[in-house]
Amino acid sequence: MTEKTAARLESLRKRKAQLENRIADAERQAKVAARKLDARRKIVVGGAVLAAIADSPGLAEMVKTVLAQRVTRALDRAAVADLLDAPPPKPGPG
């Protein structure tokens, strides 16, 4: 292999590495943006549902049922205890 060819290959490999890094950065940024959008959507939907249950006993019952079935962690259940009509659990030792 000639020096010129070797130098060209090295230059192309460096460019490839740079592009791979840029691609990885762009993918990370896309994941961060997707997580932020997901969190924002949850906040908006949650706020809308909380506002609506004040005016709709039927919706309030439906939300209560969904929360009772889907929220299983004690810490999370404590956060929605008022919506479950249950007193928050007492903190354990530690």
KEGUPA-623355 format. One record per atom (N, C-alpha, C, O): residue in three letters; x, y, z. Coordinates in pm, whole numbers, padded with zeros to 5 digits, always signed. Atoms other than C-alpha are relative to their C-alpha. Layout:
<atoms>
AlaXYZ/...
</atoms>
This chain:
<atoms>
Met+00085-00116+00000/Met+00000+00000+00000/Met+00091+00124+00000/Met+00192+00129+00071/Thr-00082-00121+00009/Thr+00137+00340-00087/Thr-00030+00092+00118/Thr-00132+00077+00186/Glu+00019-00097-00109/Glu+00178+00623+00161/Glu-00126+00081-00022/Glu-00201+00110+00072/Lys+00117-00081+00033/Lys-00088+00821-00018/Lys-00129-00078+00032/Lys-00223-00023+00089/Thr+00116+00084-00027/Thr-00336+00532+00005/Thr-00019-00019+00150/Thr-00131-00011+00199/Ala+00007+00018-00145/Ala-00254+00471+00372/Ala-00051+00128+00067/Ala-00133+00121+00159/Ala+00044-00128-00056/Ala-00300+00841+00450/Ala-00148+00022-00028/Ala-00222+00071+00057/Arg+00142-00015+00037/Arg-00632+00844+00264/Arg-00088-00089+00086/Arg-00193-00046+00134/Leu+00077+00092-00085/Leu-00755+00538+00454/Leu-00008+00053+00144/Leu-00115+00049+00205/Glu+00000-00054-00135/Glu-00653+00692+00785/Glu-00094+00120+00011/Glu-00168+00133+00109/Ser+00088-00117+00002/Ser-00831+01015+00695/Ser-00147-00043-00003/Ser-00230+00014+00068/Leu+00138+00051+00009/Leu-01146+00822+00602/Leu-00044-00066+00130/Leu-00159-00052+00172/Arg+00034+00065-00129/Arg-01134+00619+00925/Arg-00029+00105+00107/Arg-00122+00090+00187/Lys+00024-00108-00096/Lys-01108+00939+01128/Lys-00135+00065-00026/Lys-00211+00094+00067/Arg+00129-00060+00037/Arg-01401+01087+00939/Arg-00114-00091+00042/Arg-00217-00045+00093/Lys+00102+00098-00038/Lys-01600+00767+00997/Lys-00023+00006+00151/Lys-00138+00006+00196/Ala+00013-00006-00146/Ala-01529+00784+01372/Ala-00072+00127+00042/Ala-00157+00125+00132/Gln+00067-00126-00031/Gln-01636+01148+01380/Gln-00149-00009-00030/Gln-00232+00035+00049/Leu+00142+00015+00038/Leu-01960+01067+01198/Leu-00073-00093+00096/Leu-00187-00067+00134/Glu+00063+00091-00096/Glu-02030+00774+01429/Glu-00026+00070+00132/Glu-00130+00048+00194/Asn+00020-00075-00124/Asn-01984+01004+01729/Asn-00116+00099-00015/Asn-00197+00114+00076/Arg+00110-00094+00023/Arg-02217+01262+01576/Arg-00134-00072-00003/Arg-00234-00022+00049/Ile+00123+00080+00004/Ile-02476+00993+01507/Ile-00040-00041+00141/Ile-00157-00029+00178/Ala+00030+00039-00138/Ala-02450+00866+01866/Ala-00053+00118+00079/Ala-00148+00104+00156/Asp+00047-00120-00069/Asp-02490+01222+01998/Asp-00143+00034-00041/Asp-00227+00066+00043/Ala+00134-00030+00050/Ala-02794+01280+01778/Ala-00102-00100+00054/Ala-00214-00062+00088/Glu+00091+00101-00055/Glu-02949+00952+01895/Glu-00027+00025+00147/Glu-00141+00011+00193/Arg+00020-00032-00142/Arg-02891+01047+02260/Arg-00093+00120+00017/Arg-00181+00119+00102/Gln+00085-00118-00007/Gln-03048+01387+02203/Gln-00145-00034-00033/Gln-00238+00019+00028/Ala+00135+00042+00037/Ala-03348+01224+02036/Ala-00067-00075+00115/Ala-00186-00056+00140/Lys+00056+00073-00114/Lys-03395+00990+02334/Lys-00037+00094+00113/Lys-00142+00078+00175/Val+00029-00098-00106/Val-03375+01280+02579/Val-00126+00078-00036/Val-00212+00099+00049/Ala+00117-00075+00044/Ala-03629+01476+02374/Ala-00127-00085+00012/Ala-00232-00035+00052/Ala+00116+00089-00009/Ala-03862+01174+02361/Ala-00043-00018+00146/Ala-00162-00019+00176/Arg+00033+00013-00142/Arg-03840+01128+02739/Arg-00066+00127+00054/Arg-00161+00121+00131/Lys+00059-00127-00044/Lys-03913+01497+02795/Lys-00142+00015-00051/Lys-00231+00058+00023/Leu+00135-00007+00056/Leu-04213+01482+02562/Leu-00093-00095+00073/Leu-00207-00059+00103/Asp+00082+00098-00072/Asp-04341+01169+02737/Asp-00037+00053+00137/Asp-00153+00042+00178/Ala+00028-00057-00133/Ala-04310+01335+03078/Ala-00100+00115-00011/Ala-00193+00124+00070/Arg+00091-00113+00019/Arg-04483+01649+02950/Arg-00140-00048-00031/Arg-00237+00006+00022/Arg+00133+00055+00033/Arg-04768+01446+02800/Arg-00068-00055+00124/Arg-00188-00034+00144/Lys+00058+00056-00122/Lys-04819+01264+03130/Lys-00049+00111+00092/Lys-00155+00098+00153/Ile+00041-00112-00084/Ile-04833+01594+03316/Ile-00128+00064-00053/Ile-00220+00093+00023/Val+00116-00064+00060/Val-05082+01744+03072/Val-00124-00089+00014/Val-00231-00041+00055/Val+00114+00092-00010/Val-05306+01436+03064/Val-00044-00013+00146/Val-00163-00010+00176/Gly+00034+00010-00142/Gly-05287+01397+03442/Gly-00073+00123+00050/Gly-00171+00112+00124/Gly+00066-00124-00041/Gly-05379+01760+03494/Gly-00141+00010-00054/Gly-00232+00052+00017/Ala+00134-00004+00059/Ala-05671+01736+03255/Ala-00094-00098+00069/Ala-00210-00064+00096/Val+00084+00100-00067/Val-05800+01419+03420/Val-00034+00046+00142/Val-00149+00033+00185/Leu+00027-00048-00135/Leu-05763+01565+03769/Leu-00102+00112-00001/Leu-00189+00117+00087/Ala+00098-00109+00010/Ala-05956+01875+03662/Ala-00138-00055-00034/Ala-00239-00008+00018/Ala+00128+00055+00044/Ala-06226+01665+03496/Ala-00070-00082+00107/Ala-00193-00083+00113/Ile+00066+00084-00100/Ile-06286+01430+03789/Ile-00073+00083+00104/Ile-00162+00033+00173/Ala+00072-00087-00094/Ala-06394+01726+04001/Ala-00143+00022-00046/Ala-00231+00046+00036/Asp+00133-00025+00055/Asp-06695+01765+03769/Asp-00073-00127-00040/Asp-00191-00121-00078/Ser+00061+00122+00050/Ser-06763+01402+03686/Ser+00020-00116+00098/Ser+00127-00177+00100/Pro-00013+00112-00094/Pro-06833+01143+03957/Pro+00028-00133-00071/Pro+00099-00218-00018/Gly-00023+00124+00075/Gly-06838+00869+03692/Gly+00146-00014-00040/Gly+00204-00122-00027/Leu-00141+00002+00036/Leu-06493+00961+03570/Leu+00086-00020+00124/Leu+00186-00091+00120/Ala-00075+00016-00126/Ala-06373+00988+03929/Ala+00003-00147+00041/Ala+00107-00197+00085/Glu+00005+00143-00034/Glu-06487+00628+03991/Glu+00087-00082-00094/Glu+00156-00175-00051/Met-00082+00072+00097/Met-06320+00510+03672/Met+00149+00019+00032/Met+00226-00076+00029/Val-00140-00028-00034/Val-05992+00679+03768/Val+00038-00074+00127/Val+00147-00130+00136/Lys-00026+00072-00125/Lys-06018+00531+04117/Lys+00023-00149-00028/Lys+00114-00209+00029/Thr-00014+00141+00035/Thr-06062+00183+03967/Thr+00134-00025-00071/Thr+00205-00121-00039/Val-00126+00017+00073/Val-05769+00226+03729/Val+00118+00013+00096/Val+00212-00068+00091/Leu-00110-00018-00095/Leu-05544+00356+04006/Leu+00012-00119+00094/Leu+00122-00166+00123/Ala-00002+00115-00091/Ala-05643+00073+04239/Ala+00061-00123-00066/Ala+00129-00202-00001/Gln-00052+00116+00072/Gln-05555-00181+03971/Gln+00145+00018-00045/Gln+00222-00078-00043/Arg-00129-00021+00065/Arg-05243-00023+03822/Arg+00111+00055+00089/Arg+00229+00035+00060/Val-00102-00060-00088/Val-05066+00159+04105/Val+00026-00098+00113/Val-00058-00117+00201/Thr-00027+00106-00096/Thr-04895-00107+04312/Thr+00108+00034+00101/Thr+00106-00018+00213/Arg-00107-00034-00095/Arg-04586+00048+04473/Arg-00057+00085+00113/Arg-00136+00177+00090/Ala+00052-00070-00119/Ala-04654+00173+04826/Ala+00024+00150-00009/Ala-00063+00230+00025/Leu-00031-00142+00012/Leu-04482+00504+04759/Leu-00093+00069-00099/Leu-00138+00181-00074/Asp+00090-00056+00100/Asp-04694+00563+04450/Asp-00144+00003+00051/Asp-00217+00099+00028/Arg+00136+00004-00056/Arg-05014+00456+04626/Arg-00018+00111+00104/Arg-00126+00169+00114/Ala+00009-00108-00098/Ala-04936+00704+04904/Ala-00021+00134-00071/Ala-00091+00221-00019/Ala+00013-00125+00074/Ala-04910+00979+04642/Ala-00142+00021-00054/Ala-00184+00135-00075/Val+00137-00010+00054/Val-05261+00902+04511/Val-00105-00048+00100/Val-00218-00078+00061/Ala+00092+00053-00102/Ala-05421+00794+04840/Ala-00131+00078+00003/Ala-00237+00019+00022/Asp+00123-00079-00003/Asp-05668+01083+04828/Asp-00093-00037-00115/Asp-00215-00026-00102/Leu+00082+00041+00114/Leu-05788+00962+04488/Leu-00055-00141+00018/Leu-00153-00179-00046/Leu+00045+00135-00028/Leu-05824+00609+04620/Leu-00094-00006+00121/Leu-00145-00112+00156/Asp+00081-00007-00123/Asp-06022+00724+04926/Asp+00057-00090+00108/Asp-00017-00150+00186/Ala-00066+00082-00101/Ala-05769+00545+05140/Ala+00104+00086+00071/Ala+00168+00170+00009/Pro-00103-00076-00069/Pro-05547+00686+05409/Pro+00139-00043-00049/Pro+00159-00160-00081/Pro-00133+00040+00044/Pro-05181+00696+05309/Pro+00060-00101+00097/Pro+00037-00092+00217/Pro-00060+00098-00090/Pro-04983+00401+05445/Pro+00100+00067+00093/Pro+00165+00166+00058/Lys-00096-00053-00097/Lys-04777+00464+05754/Lys+00140-00037-00044/Lys+00164-00149-00089/Pro-00138+00034+00040/Pro-04405+00489+05683/Pro+00056-00108+00089/Pro+00033-00112+00209/Gly-00062+00110-00073/Gly-04211+00182+05782/Gly+00129+00046+00064/Gly+00172+00159+00043/Pro-00127-00035-00063/Pro-03894+00177+05988/Pro+00108+00021-00105/Pro+00111-00047-00208/Gly-00113-00020+00089/Gly-03583+00312+05822/Gly-00017+00120-00080/Gly+00070+00152-00161/
</atoms>
